[in-house]
Amino acid sequence: MQIKRNIYGPDSAENQDSFEELISKNEDKILNLIYGMTGDYHLAQDLTQESFLKAFLSKQSFNGQAKFSTWLYRIAVNTTIDYKRKSCVRKENSSEEIENINNTTEPDPDNKCQKTAMKEILFKAISQLPDQQREIFTLREINGCSTKEVAEILSISNELVKWRLHKARTMLRKSLSNGNMYKNIGSFKLGPAGIE
């Protein structure tokens, strides 16, 4: 693969462009991952930039044994965990931050209001999950990573990913059960841009 070879190559304009192409393909997923882990959109933007800088500075360490996105997710998770260890601060989501993560135009204002309200409730519930479950839920359900990819990113077994994901879903179902909110959220598509 041309892009993979360029990562190993000397520092050149072509190498820089290829690396930037790989970063841009994963930018929204990394931002959503970190946002899901921190609950703070502006902090997530900062940590995303820091993760990309770390990836660029250590691009020679990418050996191609895993997918580039898996390698990048691992850097993002580690960067976020390091930040949380240093700051020990957990912030609440605000509706403005959630709106920034998915600026889509909707023809139906009522539908947009309903989605915005559901996003607020969902991200608030996700932010209440324990760190390990929140990481796995965000990677698997929002970023669309496979169980195997999540296991590689977090350096844990597939079985542990499945168990923690089950626990996260159970906790979310319980948290969102009032008013059948959990069932309603299932009617929307969860993806890299949030609820669509």
CNS distance restraints for C-alpha pairs under 8 A (distance, minus, plus):
assign (resid   1 and name CA) (resid   5 and name CA) 6.37 0.50 0.50
assign (resid   2 and name CA) (resid   6 and name CA) 6.23 0.50 0.50
assign (resid   3 and name CA) (resid   7 and name CA) 6.58 0.50 0.50
assign (resid   3 and name CA) (resid  18 and name CA) 5.54 0.50 0.50
assign (resid   3 and name CA) (resid  19 and name CA) 7.35 0.50 0.50
assign (resid   3 and name CA) (resid  22 and name CA) 7.93 0.50 0.50
assign (resid   4 and name CA) (resid   8 and name CA) 7.09 0.50 0.50
assign (resid   4 and name CA) (resid  64 and name CA) 7.37 0.50 0.50
assign (resid   5 and name CA) (resid   9 and name CA) 6.41 0.50 0.50
assign (resid   6 and name CA) (resid  10 and name CA) 7.83 0.50 0.50
assign (resid   6 and name CA) (resid  14 and name CA) 7.38 0.50 0.50
assign (resid   6 and name CA) (resid  15 and name CA) 4.96 0.50 0.50
assign (resid   6 and name CA) (resid  18 and name CA) 6.61 0.50 0.50
assign (resid   6 and name CA) (resid  19 and name CA) 7.74 0.50 0.50
assign (resid   7 and name CA) (resid  15 and name CA) 6.06 0.50 0.50
assign (resid   7 and name CA) (resid  18 and name CA) 7.34 0.50 0.50
assign (resid   7 and name CA) (resid  19 and name CA) 6.46 0.50 0.50
assign (resid   7 and name CA) (resid  59 and name CA) 6.57 0.50 0.50
assign (resid   7 and name CA) (resid  60 and name CA) 6.88 0.50 0.50
assign (resid   7 and name CA) (resid  62 and name CA) 8.00 0.50 0.50
assign (resid   8 and name CA) (resid  59 and name CA) 7.70 0.50 0.50
assign (resid   8 and name CA) (resid  60 and name CA) 5.93 0.50 0.50
assign (resid   9 and name CA) (resid  15 and name CA) 6.71 0.50 0.50
assign (resid  10 and name CA) (resid  15 and name CA) 7.21 0.50 0.50
assign (resid  11 and name CA) (resid  15 and name CA) 6.11 0.50 0.50
assign (resid  11 and name CA) (resid  16 and name CA) 7.02 0.50 0.50
assign (resid  12 and name CA) (resid  16 and name CA) 6.16 0.50 0.50
assign (resid  13 and name CA) (resid  17 and name CA) 6.17 0.50 0.50
assign (resid  14 and name CA) (resid  18 and name CA) 6.23 0.50 0.50
assign (resid  15 and name CA) (resid  19 and name CA) 6.21 0.50 0.50
assign (resid  16 and name CA) (resid  20 and name CA) 6.12 0.50 0.50
assign (resid  17 and name CA) (resid  21 and name CA) 6.10 0.50 0.50
assign (resid  18 and name CA) (resid  22 and name CA) 6.42 0.50 0.50
assign (resid  19 and name CA) (resid  23 and name CA) 6.26 0.50 0.50
assign (resid  19 and name CA) (resid  56 and name CA) 7.72 0.50 0.50
assign (resid  20 and name CA) (resid  24 and name CA) 6.04 0.50 0.50
assign (resid  21 and name CA) (resid  25 and name CA) 6.32 0.50 0.50
assign (resid  22 and name CA) (resid  26 and name CA) 6.65 0.50 0.50
assign (resid  22 and name CA) (resid  68 and name CA) 7.89 0.50 0.50
assign (resid  23 and name CA) (resid  27 and name CA) 5.90 0.50 0.50
assign (resid  23 and name CA) (resid  52 and name CA) 7.28 0.50 0.50
assign (resid  26 and name CA) (resid  30 and name CA) 6.16 0.50 0.50
assign (resid  26 and name CA) (resid  69 and name CA) 6.79 0.50 0.50
assign (resid  27 and name CA) (resid  31 and name CA) 6.13 0.50 0.50
assign (resid  27 and name CA) (resid  48 and name CA) 7.85 0.50 0.50
assign (resid  28 and name CA) (resid  32 and name CA) 6.08 0.50 0.50
assign (resid  28 and name CA) (resid 192 and name CA) 6.34 0.50 0.50
assign (resid  28 and name CA) (resid 193 and name CA) 7.02 0.50 0.50
assign (resid  29 and name CA) (resid  33 and name CA) 6.04 0.50 0.50
assign (resid  29 and name CA) (resid 143 and name CA) 5.57 0.50 0.50
assign (resid  29 and name CA) (resid 192 and name CA) 5.34 0.50 0.50
assign (resid  29 and name CA) (resid 193 and name CA) 7.82 0.50 0.50
assign (resid  30 and name CA) (resid  34 and name CA) 6.19 0.50 0.50
assign (resid  30 and name CA) (resid  48 and name CA) 6.49 0.50 0.50
assign (resid  30 and name CA) (resid  73 and name CA) 6.64 0.50 0.50
assign (resid  30 and name CA) (resid  76 and name CA) 6.80 0.50 0.50
assign (resid  31 and name CA) (resid  35 and name CA) 5.93 0.50 0.50
assign (resid  31 and name CA) (resid  44 and name CA) 6.03 0.50 0.50
assign (resid  31 and name CA) (resid  45 and name CA) 6.39 0.50 0.50
assign (resid  31 and name CA) (resid  48 and name CA) 5.75 0.50 0.50
assign (resid  32 and name CA) (resid  36 and name CA) 5.90 0.50 0.50
assign (resid  32 and name CA) (resid  44 and name CA) 7.85 0.50 0.50
assign (resid  32 and name CA) (resid 101 and name CA) 7.62 0.50 0.50
assign (resid  32 and name CA) (resid 138 and name CA) 7.65 0.50 0.50
assign (resid  32 and name CA) (resid 142 and name CA) 7.54 0.50 0.50
assign (resid  32 and name CA) (resid 143 and name CA) 7.21 0.50 0.50
assign (resid  32 and name CA) (resid 192 and name CA) 6.54 0.50 0.50
assign (resid  32 and name CA) (resid 193 and name CA) 7.28 0.50 0.50
assign (resid  32 and name CA) (resid 194 and name CA) 7.77 0.50 0.50
assign (resid  33 and name CA) (resid  37 and name CA) 6.33 0.50 0.50
assign (resid  33 and name CA) (resid 135 and name CA) 7.39 0.50 0.50
assign (resid  33 and name CA) (resid 138 and name CA) 5.79 0.50 0.50
assign (resid  33 and name CA) (resid 139 and name CA) 6.20 0.50 0.50
assign (resid  33 and name CA) (resid 142 and name CA) 7.80 0.50 0.50
assign (resid  33 and name CA) (resid 143 and name CA) 6.91 0.50 0.50
assign (resid  34 and name CA) (resid  38 and name CA) 6.06 0.50 0.50
assign (resid  34 and name CA) (resid  44 and name CA) 5.26 0.50 0.50
assign (resid  34 and name CA) (resid  47 and name CA) 7.24 0.50 0.50
assign (resid  34 and name CA) (resid  48 and name CA) 7.05 0.50 0.50
assign (resid  34 and name CA) (resid  76 and name CA) 7.02 0.50 0.50
assign (resid  34 and name CA) (resid  77 and name CA) 7.23 0.50 0.50
assign (resid  34 and name CA) (resid  80 and name CA) 6.67 0.50 0.50
assign (resid  35 and name CA) (resid  39 and name CA) 5.26 0.50 0.50
assign (resid  35 and name CA) (resid  40 and name CA) 5.92 0.50 0.50
assign (resid  35 and name CA) (resid  41 and name CA) 5.63 0.50 0.50
assign (resid  35 and name CA) (resid  43 and name CA) 7.71 0.50 0.50
assign (resid  35 and name CA) (resid  44 and name CA) 4.91 0.50 0.50
assign (resid  36 and name CA) (resid 123 and name CA) 7.43 0.50 0.50
assign (resid  36 and name CA) (resid 126 and name CA) 7.16 0.50 0.50
assign (resid  36 and name CA) (resid 127 and name CA) 6.85 0.50 0.50
assign (resid  36 and name CA) (resid 134 and name CA) 6.97 0.50 0.50
assign (resid  36 and name CA) (resid 135 and name CA) 7.18 0.50 0.50
assign (resid  36 and name CA) (resid 138 and name CA) 5.88 0.50 0.50
assign (resid  37 and name CA) (resid  80 and name CA) 7.50 0.50 0.50
assign (resid  37 and name CA) (resid 127 and name CA) 7.25 0.50 0.50
assign (resid  37 and name CA) (resid 131 and name CA) 7.03 0.50 0.50
assign (resid  37 and name CA) (resid 134 and name CA) 6.34 0.50 0.50
assign (resid  37 and name CA) (resid 135 and name CA) 5.93 0.50 0.50
assign (resid  37 and name CA) (resid 138 and name CA) 7.61 0.50 0.50
assign (resid  38 and name CA) (resid  43 and name CA) 7.44 0.50 0.50
assign (resid  38 and name CA) (resid  44 and name CA) 6.81 0.50 0.50
assign (resid  38 and name CA) (resid  80 and name CA) 7.72 0.50 0.50
assign (resid  38 and name CA) (resid  90 and name CA) 6.81 0.50 0.50
assign (resid  38 and name CA) (resid  91 and name CA) 6.94 0.50 0.50
assign (resid  38 and name CA) (resid 127 and name CA) 7.47 0.50 0.50
assign (resid  39 and name CA) (resid  44 and name CA) 7.92 0.50 0.50
assign (resid  39 and name CA) (resid  90 and name CA) 7.60 0.50 0.50
assign (resid  39 and name CA) (resid  91 and name CA) 5.98 0.50 0.50
assign (resid  39 and name CA) (resid  92 and name CA) 5.91 0.50 0.50
assign (resid  39 and name CA) (resid  93 and name CA) 5.18 0.50 0.50
assign (resid  39 and name CA) (resid 123 and name CA) 7.56 0.50 0.50
assign (resid  39 and name CA) (resid 124 and name CA) 7.95 0.50 0.50
assign (resid  39 and name CA) (resid 127 and name CA) 5.90 0.50 0.50
assign (resid  40 and name CA) (resid  44 and name CA) 6.01 0.50 0.50
assign (resid  40 and name CA) (resid  91 and name CA) 6.17 0.50 0.50
assign (resid  40 and name CA) (resid  92 and name CA) 6.88 0.50 0.50
assign (resid  40 and name CA) (resid  93 and name CA) 5.87 0.50 0.50
assign (resid  40 and name CA) (resid  97 and name CA) 7.06 0.50 0.50
assign (resid  41 and name CA) (resid  45 and name CA) 6.30 0.50 0.50
assign (resid  41 and name CA) (resid  93 and name CA) 7.79 0.50 0.50
assign (resid  41 and name CA) (resid  97 and name CA) 5.27 0.50 0.50
assign (resid  41 and name CA) (resid  98 and name CA) 7.29 0.50 0.50
assign (resid  41 and name CA) (resid 100 and name CA) 7.78 0.50 0.50
assign (resid  41 and name CA) (resid 101 and name CA) 7.52 0.50 0.50
assign (resid  42 and name CA) (resid  46 and name CA) 6.45 0.50 0.50
assign (resid  42 and name CA) (resid  97 and name CA) 7.59 0.50 0.50
assign (resid  43 and name CA) (resid  47 and name CA) 6.12 0.50 0.50
assign (resid  44 and name CA) (resid  48 and name CA) 5.88 0.50 0.50
assign (resid  45 and name CA) (resid  49 and name CA) 6.34 0.50 0.50
assign (resid  46 and name CA) (resid  50 and name CA) 6.26 0.50 0.50
assign (resid  47 and name CA) (resid  51 and name CA) 5.97 0.50 0.50
assign (resid  47 and name CA) (resid  76 and name CA) 7.58 0.50 0.50
assign (resid  47 and name CA) (resid  79 and name CA) 6.93 0.50 0.50
assign (resid  47 and name CA) (resid  80 and name CA) 6.63 0.50 0.50
assign (resid  48 and name CA) (resid  52 and name CA) 6.22 0.50 0.50
assign (resid  48 and name CA) (resid  76 and name CA) 6.88 0.50 0.50
assign (resid  49 and name CA) (resid  53 and name CA) 6.18 0.50 0.50
assign (resid  50 and name CA) (resid  54 and name CA) 6.19 0.50 0.50
assign (resid  50 and name CA) (resid  79 and name CA) 7.51 0.50 0.50
assign (resid  51 and name CA) (resid  55 and name CA) 6.09 0.50 0.50
assign (resid  51 and name CA) (resid  72 and name CA) 7.85 0.50 0.50
assign (resid  51 and name CA) (resid  75 and name CA) 6.06 0.50 0.50
assign (resid  51 and name CA) (resid  76 and name CA) 5.16 0.50 0.50
assign (resid  51 and name CA) (resid  79 and name CA) 6.20 0.50 0.50
assign (resid  52 and name CA) (resid  56 and name CA) 6.06 0.50 0.50
assign (resid  52 and name CA) (resid  72 and name CA) 7.96 0.50 0.50
assign (resid  53 and name CA) (resid  57 and name CA) 6.11 0.50 0.50
assign (resid  54 and name CA) (resid  58 and name CA) 6.05 0.50 0.50
assign (resid  54 and name CA) (resid  75 and name CA) 7.41 0.50 0.50
assign (resid  55 and name CA) (resid  59 and name CA) 5.55 0.50 0.50
assign (resid  55 and name CA) (resid  72 and name CA) 6.74 0.50 0.50
assign (resid  55 and name CA) (resid  75 and name CA) 6.88 0.50 0.50
assign (resid  58 and name CA) (resid  62 and name CA) 7.51 0.50 0.50
assign (resid  62 and name CA) (resid  68 and name CA) 7.63 0.50 0.50
assign (resid  62 and name CA) (resid  71 and name CA) 7.21 0.50 0.50
assign (resid  64 and name CA) (resid  68 and name CA) 7.11 0.50 0.50
assign (resid  66 and name CA) (resid  70 and name CA) 6.39 0.50 0.50
assign (resid  66 and name CA) (resid  71 and name CA) 6.72 0.50 0.50
assign (resid  67 and name CA) (resid  71 and name CA) 6.50 0.50 0.50
assign (resid  68 and name CA) (resid  72 and name CA) 6.15 0.50 0.50
assign (resid  69 and name CA) (resid  73 and name CA) 5.98 0.50 0.50
assign (resid  70 and name CA) (resid  74 and name CA) 6.23 0.50 0.50
assign (resid  70 and name CA) (resid 149 and name CA) 6.32 0.50 0.50
assign (resid  70 and name CA) (resid 150 and name CA) 7.93 0.50 0.50
assign (resid  70 and name CA) (resid 152 and name CA) 7.01 0.50 0.50
assign (resid  70 and name CA) (resid 153 and name CA) 5.64 0.50 0.50
assign (resid  71 and name CA) (resid  75 and name CA) 6.51 0.50 0.50
assign (resid  71 and name CA) (resid 153 and name CA) 6.93 0.50 0.50
assign (resid  72 and name CA) (resid  76 and name CA) 6.27 0.50 0.50
assign (resid  73 and name CA) (resid  77 and name CA) 6.05 0.50 0.50
assign (resid  73 and name CA) (resid 153 and name CA) 6.11 0.50 0.50
assign (resid  74 and name CA) (resid  78 and name CA) 6.09 0.50 0.50
assign (resid  74 and name CA) (resid 153 and name CA) 4.76 0.50 0.50
assign (resid  74 and name CA) (resid 154 and name CA) 6.64 0.50 0.50
assign (resid  75 and name CA) (resid  79 and name CA) 6.00 0.50 0.50
assign (resid  76 and name CA) (resid  80 and name CA) 6.13 0.50 0.50
assign (resid  77 and name CA) (resid  81 and name CA) 6.08 0.50 0.50
assign (resid  77 and name CA) (resid 153 and name CA) 7.94 0.50 0.50
assign (resid  77 and name CA) (resid 154 and name CA) 7.77 0.50 0.50
assign (resid  78 and name CA) (resid  82 and name CA) 5.98 0.50 0.50
assign (resid  79 and name CA) (resid  83 and name CA) 6.22 0.50 0.50
assign (resid  80 and name CA) (resid  84 and name CA) 6.15 0.50 0.50
assign (resid  81 and name CA) (resid  85 and name CA) 6.09 0.50 0.50
assign (resid  82 and name CA) (resid  86 and name CA) 6.27 0.50 0.50
assign (resid  83 and name CA) (resid  87 and name CA) 6.10 0.50 0.50
assign (resid  84 and name CA) (resid  88 and name CA) 5.11 0.50 0.50
assign (resid  84 and name CA) (resid  89 and name CA) 6.57 0.50 0.50
assign (resid  84 and name CA) (resid  90 and name CA) 7.98 0.50 0.50
assign (resid  92 and name CA) (resid 124 and name CA) 7.37 0.50 0.50
assign (resid  92 and name CA) (resid 127 and name CA) 7.52 0.50 0.50
assign (resid  93 and name CA) (resid  97 and name CA) 6.62 0.50 0.50
assign (resid  93 and name CA) (resid  98 and name CA) 7.08 0.50 0.50
assign (resid  93 and name CA) (resid 120 and name CA) 7.74 0.50 0.50
assign (resid  93 and name CA) (resid 123 and name CA) 7.16 0.50 0.50
assign (resid  93 and name CA) (resid 124 and name CA) 6.32 0.50 0.50
assign (resid  93 and name CA) (resid 127 and name CA) 7.81 0.50 0.50
assign (resid  94 and name CA) (resid  98 and name CA) 6.45 0.50 0.50
assign (resid  94 and name CA) (resid 120 and name CA) 7.58 0.50 0.50
assign (resid  95 and name CA) (resid  99 and name CA) 6.08 0.50 0.50
assign (resid  95 and name CA) (resid 116 and name CA) 7.91 0.50 0.50
assign (resid  95 and name CA) (resid 120 and name CA) 5.97 0.50 0.50
assign (resid  96 and name CA) (resid 100 and name CA) 6.30 0.50 0.50
assign (resid  97 and name CA) (resid 101 and name CA) 6.69 0.50 0.50
assign (resid  98 and name CA) (resid 102 and name CA) 7.15 0.50 0.50
assign (resid  98 and name CA) (resid 119 and name CA) 6.91 0.50 0.50
assign (resid  98 and name CA) (resid 120 and name CA) 6.61 0.50 0.50
assign (resid  98 and name CA) (resid 123 and name CA) 7.71 0.50 0.50
assign (resid  99 and name CA) (resid 103 and name CA) 6.23 0.50 0.50
assign (resid  99 and name CA) (resid 116 and name CA) 7.07 0.50 0.50
assign (resid 101 and name CA) (resid 193 and name CA) 6.48 0.50 0.50
assign (resid 101 and name CA) (resid 194 and name CA) 7.16 0.50 0.50
assign (resid 102 and name CA) (resid 193 and name CA) 5.37 0.50 0.50
assign (resid 102 and name CA) (resid 194 and name CA) 6.27 0.50 0.50
assign (resid 102 and name CA) (resid 195 and name CA) 7.77 0.50 0.50
assign (resid 106 and name CA) (resid 111 and name CA) 7.43 0.50 0.50
assign (resid 106 and name CA) (resid 112 and name CA) 5.93 0.50 0.50
assign (resid 108 and name CA) (resid 112 and name CA) 6.34 0.50 0.50
assign (resid 109 and name CA) (resid 113 and name CA) 6.15 0.50 0.50
assign (resid 110 and name CA) (resid 114 and name CA) 6.19 0.50 0.50
assign (resid 111 and name CA) (resid 115 and name CA) 6.16 0.50 0.50
assign (resid 112 and name CA) (resid 116 and name CA) 6.05 0.50 0.50
assign (resid 113 and name CA) (resid 117 and name CA) 6.13 0.50 0.50
assign (resid 114 and name CA) (resid 118 and name CA) 6.14 0.50 0.50
assign (resid 115 and name CA) (resid 119 and name CA) 6.02 0.50 0.50
assign (resid 115 and name CA) (resid 195 and name CA) 7.12 0.50 0.50
assign (resid 115 and name CA) (resid 196 and name CA) 7.80 0.50 0.50
assign (resid 116 and name CA) (resid 120 and name CA) 6.26 0.50 0.50
assign (resid 117 and name CA) (resid 121 and name CA) 6.31 0.50 0.50
assign (resid 118 and name CA) (resid 122 and name CA) 5.92 0.50 0.50
assign (resid 118 and name CA) (resid 181 and name CA) 7.98 0.50 0.50
assign (resid 118 and name CA) (resid 185 and name CA) 7.02 0.50 0.50
assign (resid 119 and name CA) (resid 123 and name CA) 5.92 0.50 0.50
assign (resid 119 and name CA) (resid 194 and name CA) 7.60 0.50 0.50
assign (resid 119 and name CA) (resid 195 and name CA) 6.49 0.50 0.50
assign (resid 120 and name CA) (resid 124 and name CA) 6.01 0.50 0.50
assign (resid 121 and name CA) (resid 125 and name CA) 6.13 0.50 0.50
assign (resid 122 and name CA) (resid 126 and name CA) 6.08 0.50 0.50
assign (resid 122 and name CA) (resid 176 and name CA) 7.91 0.50 0.50
assign (resid 122 and name CA) (resid 185 and name CA) 7.99 0.50 0.50
assign (resid 123 and name CA) (resid 127 and name CA) 5.98 0.50 0.50
assign (resid 124 and name CA) (resid 128 and name CA) 6.53 0.50 0.50
assign (resid 125 and name CA) (resid 129 and name CA) 6.94 0.50 0.50
assign (resid 125 and name CA) (resid 172 and name CA) 6.42 0.50 0.50
assign (resid 125 and name CA) (resid 175 and name CA) 6.68 0.50 0.50
assign (resid 125 and name CA) (resid 176 and name CA) 7.37 0.50 0.50
assign (resid 126 and name CA) (resid 134 and name CA) 6.26 0.50 0.50
assign (resid 126 and name CA) (resid 172 and name CA) 7.12 0.50 0.50
assign (resid 127 and name CA) (resid 134 and name CA) 7.05 0.50 0.50
assign (resid 129 and name CA) (resid 133 and name CA) 6.17 0.50 0.50
assign (resid 129 and name CA) (resid 134 and name CA) 5.38 0.50 0.50
assign (resid 129 and name CA) (resid 168 and name CA) 6.81 0.50 0.50
assign (resid 129 and name CA) (resid 171 and name CA) 7.45 0.50 0.50
assign (resid 129 and name CA) (resid 172 and name CA) 7.90 0.50 0.50
assign (resid 130 and name CA) (resid 134 and name CA) 6.01 0.50 0.50
assign (resid 131 and name CA) (resid 135 and name CA) 6.13 0.50 0.50
assign (resid 132 and name CA) (resid 136 and name CA) 6.40 0.50 0.50
assign (resid 132 and name CA) (resid 164 and name CA) 7.49 0.50 0.50
assign (resid 133 and name CA) (resid 137 and name CA) 5.98 0.50 0.50
assign (resid 133 and name CA) (resid 164 and name CA) 5.48 0.50 0.50
assign (resid 133 and name CA) (resid 165 and name CA) 6.29 0.50 0.50
assign (resid 133 and name CA) (resid 167 and name CA) 7.25 0.50 0.50
assign (resid 133 and name CA) (resid 168 and name CA) 5.38 0.50 0.50
assign (resid 134 and name CA) (resid 138 and name CA) 5.98 0.50 0.50
assign (resid 134 and name CA) (resid 168 and name CA) 7.02 0.50 0.50
assign (resid 135 and name CA) (resid 139 and name CA) 6.13 0.50 0.50
assign (resid 136 and name CA) (resid 140 and name CA) 5.92 0.50 0.50
assign (resid 136 and name CA) (resid 150 and name CA) 6.79 0.50 0.50
assign (resid 136 and name CA) (resid 161 and name CA) 6.79 0.50 0.50
assign (resid 136 and name CA) (resid 164 and name CA) 7.12 0.50 0.50
assign (resid 136 and name CA) (resid 165 and name CA) 6.17 0.50 0.50
assign (resid 137 and name CA) (resid 141 and name CA) 5.49 0.50 0.50
assign (resid 137 and name CA) (resid 142 and name CA) 7.18 0.50 0.50
assign (resid 137 and name CA) (resid 165 and name CA) 5.86 0.50 0.50
assign (resid 137 and name CA) (resid 168 and name CA) 6.56 0.50 0.50
assign (resid 137 and name CA) (resid 169 and name CA) 7.80 0.50 0.50
assign (resid 138 and name CA) (resid 142 and name CA) 4.99 0.50 0.50
assign (resid 138 and name CA) (resid 143 and name CA) 6.27 0.50 0.50
assign (resid 139 and name CA) (resid 143 and name CA) 4.93 0.50 0.50
assign (resid 139 and name CA) (resid 144 and name CA) 6.36 0.50 0.50
assign (resid 139 and name CA) (resid 145 and name CA) 5.70 0.50 0.50
assign (resid 139 and name CA) (resid 150 and name CA) 6.54 0.50 0.50
assign (resid 140 and name CA) (resid 144 and name CA) 4.97 0.50 0.50
assign (resid 140 and name CA) (resid 145 and name CA) 4.79 0.50 0.50
assign (resid 140 and name CA) (resid 146 and name CA) 6.28 0.50 0.50
assign (resid 140 and name CA) (resid 147 and name CA) 6.92 0.50 0.50
assign (resid 140 and name CA) (resid 150 and name CA) 6.87 0.50 0.50
assign (resid 141 and name CA) (resid 145 and name CA) 7.48 0.50 0.50
assign (resid 141 and name CA) (resid 190 and name CA) 6.66 0.50 0.50
assign (resid 141 and name CA) (resid 191 and name CA) 7.21 0.50 0.50
assign (resid 142 and name CA) (resid 190 and name CA) 5.51 0.50 0.50
assign (resid 142 and name CA) (resid 191 and name CA) 4.78 0.50 0.50
assign (resid 142 and name CA) (resid 192 and name CA) 5.56 0.50 0.50
assign (resid 142 and name CA) (resid 193 and name CA) 7.91 0.50 0.50
assign (resid 142 and name CA) (resid 194 and name CA) 6.52 0.50 0.50
assign (resid 143 and name CA) (resid 191 and name CA) 5.92 0.50 0.50
assign (resid 143 and name CA) (resid 192 and name CA) 4.90 0.50 0.50
assign (resid 144 and name CA) (resid 191 and name CA) 6.68 0.50 0.50
assign (resid 144 and name CA) (resid 192 and name CA) 7.33 0.50 0.50
assign (resid 145 and name CA) (resid 149 and name CA) 5.84 0.50 0.50
assign (resid 145 and name CA) (resid 150 and name CA) 6.23 0.50 0.50
assign (resid 146 and name CA) (resid 150 and name CA) 6.24 0.50 0.50
assign (resid 147 and name CA) (resid 151 and name CA) 6.17 0.50 0.50
assign (resid 147 and name CA) (resid 158 and name CA) 6.17 0.50 0.50
assign (resid 147 and name CA) (resid 161 and name CA) 6.58 0.50 0.50
assign (resid 147 and name CA) (resid 162 and name CA) 7.16 0.50 0.50
assign (resid 148 and name CA) (resid 152 and name CA) 6.25 0.50 0.50
assign (resid 148 and name CA) (resid 158 and name CA) 6.00 0.50 0.50
assign (resid 149 and name CA) (resid 153 and name CA) 6.08 0.50 0.50
assign (resid 150 and name CA) (resid 154 and name CA) 6.09 0.50 0.50
assign (resid 150 and name CA) (resid 158 and name CA) 7.94 0.50 0.50
assign (resid 150 and name CA) (resid 161 and name CA) 7.04 0.50 0.50
assign (resid 151 and name CA) (resid 155 and name CA) 5.53 0.50 0.50
assign (resid 151 and name CA) (resid 156 and name CA) 4.92 0.50 0.50
assign (resid 151 and name CA) (resid 157 and name CA) 5.52 0.50 0.50
assign (resid 151 and name CA) (resid 158 and name CA) 5.45 0.50 0.50
assign (resid 151 and name CA) (resid 161 and name CA) 6.20 0.50 0.50
assign (resid 152 and name CA) (resid 156 and name CA) 6.72 0.50 0.50
assign (resid 156 and name CA) (resid 160 and name CA) 6.59 0.50 0.50
assign (resid 156 and name CA) (resid 161 and name CA) 7.12 0.50 0.50
assign (resid 157 and name CA) (resid 161 and name CA) 6.45 0.50 0.50
assign (resid 158 and name CA) (resid 162 and name CA) 6.27 0.50 0.50
assign (resid 159 and name CA) (resid 163 and name CA) 6.12 0.50 0.50
assign (resid 160 and name CA) (resid 164 and name CA) 6.03 0.50 0.50
assign (resid 161 and name CA) (resid 165 and name CA) 5.95 0.50 0.50
assign (resid 162 and name CA) (resid 166 and name CA) 6.04 0.50 0.50
assign (resid 163 and name CA) (resid 167 and name CA) 6.25 0.50 0.50
assign (resid 164 and name CA) (resid 168 and name CA) 6.07 0.50 0.50
assign (resid 165 and name CA) (resid 169 and name CA) 6.11 0.50 0.50
assign (resid 166 and name CA) (resid 170 and name CA) 6.09 0.50 0.50
assign (resid 167 and name CA) (resid 171 and name CA) 6.10 0.50 0.50
assign (resid 168 and name CA) (resid 172 and name CA) 6.08 0.50 0.50
assign (resid 169 and name CA) (resid 173 and name CA) 5.92 0.50 0.50
assign (resid 170 and name CA) (resid 174 and name CA) 6.16 0.50 0.50
assign (resid 171 and name CA) (resid 175 and name CA) 5.99 0.50 0.50
assign (resid 172 and name CA) (resid 176 and name CA) 5.82 0.50 0.50
assign (resid 172 and name CA) (resid 182 and name CA) 7.51 0.50 0.50
assign (resid 173 and name CA) (resid 177 and name CA) 5.56 0.50 0.50
assign (resid 173 and name CA) (resid 182 and name CA) 5.62 0.50 0.50
assign (resid 176 and name CA) (resid 180 and name CA) 7.08 0.50 0.50
assign (resid 176 and name CA) (resid 181 and name CA) 5.32 0.50 0.50
assign (resid 176 and name CA) (resid 182 and name CA) 5.19 0.50 0.50
assign (resid 177 and name CA) (resid 181 and name CA) 5.79 0.50 0.50
assign (resid 177 and name CA) (resid 182 and name CA) 5.74 0.50 0.50
assign (resid 180 and name CA) (resid 184 and name CA) 6.47 0.50 0.50
assign (resid 181 and name CA) (resid 185 and name CA) 6.15 0.50 0.50
assign (resid 182 and name CA) (resid 186 and name CA) 6.61 0.50 0.50
assign (resid 183 and name CA) (resid 187 and name CA) 7.13 0.50 0.50
assign (resid 184 and name CA) (resid 188 and name CA) 7.42 0.50 0.50
assign (resid 188 and name CA) (resid 195 and name CA) 6.05 0.50 0.50
assign (resid 188 and name CA) (resid 196 and name CA) 6.01 0.50 0.50
assign (resid 189 and name CA) (resid 194 and name CA) 7.90 0.50 0.50
assign (resid 189 and name CA) (resid 195 and name CA) 5.60 0.50 0.50
assign (resid 189 and name CA) (resid 196 and name CA) 5.25 0.50 0.50
assign (resid 190 and name CA) (resid 194 and name CA) 5.48 0.50 0.50
assign (resid 190 and name CA) (resid 195 and name CA) 4.85 0.50 0.50
assign (resid 190 and name CA) (resid 196 and name CA) 6.54 0.50 0.50
assign (resid 191 and name CA) (resid 195 and name CA) 6.53 0.50 0.50
assign (resid 191 and name CA) (resid 196 and name CA) 7.33 0.50 0.50
